[in-house]
């Protein structure tokens, strides 16, 4: 009986930690504001504008706008699903082991990069590097990425 009480207490006390869900508002937006805003917020093109003239925006060091949940979710499970994951991945999810081109901007140290990547992974719910045409409906539904 005593063991049962200890186990029950442990489950109750630890469950908030295990069910903690990252959200765009609470966890992702602050990282974007701190690490990505120079290229992806101020004066950044919408995804549609970026797709029309990628080279122009790349020369200007501007990527698609990530200033709102609506703009960011396009690169998570929208028309350009998986794009955010491919760019932020540390290389551990790829065959060649190369990190995505934006991984380096997740932090000033390896620990900070890994911490921020972990938050993005928790938020996404499913870390899928596939492009929209390759991803299955089941894989797409596994991406949760809550706003609030």
Residue pairs with C-beta under 8 A, 6 or more apart in sequence:
20 122
21 122
21 123
21 144
21 146
22 28
22 119
22 120
22 122
22 123
22 146
23 123
23 146
23 147
23 148
24 69
24 72
24 123
24 145
24 146
24 147
24 148
25 69
25 147
25 148
26 148
27 119
27 122
27 123
28 72
28 119
28 120
28 123
29 69
31 106
31 116
31 119
31 120
32 40
32 41
32 66
32 67
32 72
33 41
35 105
35 106
35 107
35 116
36 66
36 102
36 105
37 67
38 61
39 61
39 62
39 63
40 62
40 63
40 64
40 65
40 66
40 67
41 65
41 66
41 67
43 62
44 62
44 63
44 64
44 65
44 66
44 67
45 57
45 62
45 64
45 65
46 64
46 65
46 71
47 64
47 65
47 71
47 74
47 75
47 79
47 80
49 57
50 57
50 62
50 63
50 64
50 65
57 63
64 71
64 74
64 75
64 80
65 71
66 72
66 75
69 147
72 84
73 145
73 147
74 80
75 81
75 82
75 83
75 84
76 82
76 83
76 84
76 85
76 124
76 143
76 145
77 140
77 143
77 145
79 132
80 132
81 128
81 130
81 131
81 132
81 135
81 140
81 143
82 128
82 129
82 130
82 131
82 132
82 135
83 131
84 120
84 124
85 93
85 100
85 120
85 124
85 127
85 128
85 129
86 100
86 129
87 100
87 101
87 102
87 103
88 100
88 102
88 103
88 106
88 117
88 120
89 99
89 100
89 103
89 117
89 127
89 129
90 99
90 100
90 103
90 113
90 114
90 117
91 97
91 98
91 99
91 100
91 103
93 127
93 129
94 129
103 113
103 117
104 113
106 112
106 113
106 116
106 117
107 113
107 114
107 115
107 116
121 127
123 144
123 145
123 146
124 143
124 144
124 145
125 142
125 143
125 144
125 145
126 139
126 142
126 143
126 144
128 135
128 139
128 142
128 143
130 139
